[in-house]
Amino acid sequence: MIRIANEAGCAVYDMRGIVAGVGADDPEIGLIQFKVGSGGQAVAFPGEWDKPINPILYKAFDLYMKRR
């Protein structure tokens, strides 16, 4: 996907989030090193939110996930 984006002339590719303050022994460190080592840079964006299309179904699913 990165190659396709590059060939299409895209200047930015969002590799999704990285965790701040990760230590050298953290299991996420390899992924973060790959993202930054491939020329990436950390950019802070606002978080993600849900906008339910069906509020009743959303609430039911949310309750199910909390009890799971």
N, C-alpha and C positions, 0 to 999 in steps of 0.2 A: 504494500500500500504506500509505503514511503517513496519507493521508486516511481510508482505511478504518479503520485502527487508532484514529485520533483520534475518528471517528464512533462507534466501538464503546466509547469511554470509556477507552481505554488511556492510562495516564499515562507509560509508558516505552516507547520504541521503540529497539531495538538496531540501530544503523547499522553494526555491525561495527567492526573495528579501525582505529586510526590509528597512524601511525609517530611515535615520539618523536624530538625533535631534528631536525626537518626544516627545511632552510634555505629562503630565499625563492626560490631558483632550482631547487628540487627539483620534478620533475614531479608529485609527490603533493600539493603545497601547495594546489592548487585544490580538490581533494576534501576535504582537511582543513578549509579555510576554509568550504566549504559545510556540512560536518557541524557545526562549531562555530558558524557564523553562523546556523544554523537553530534556535538555542536549545539545542543539545546541549552536553554537558559530558563531559570525558574521565573515565572510570571504569576503574580497573585491575581486571581479572579474571584468574584463573589461565589459563594457556595451554590449548591443545587437545591431546588425546591420542587415539590410535587404540586401539580394543579389538576386535581381529580376531575374527570369528565362526569363520573357518576359518584357523587359523594357518599351515598349509602353503601355501594359496593366497595368503595375505597375504605370506609370505616370498618366494614366487615373484614376485609382483607387485613387491615392494620391490626385488628383485634386477634385474628387468627395468627398472624406472624408473632405477636407478643406472647401468645400462649404456647407457641411451638417449641 
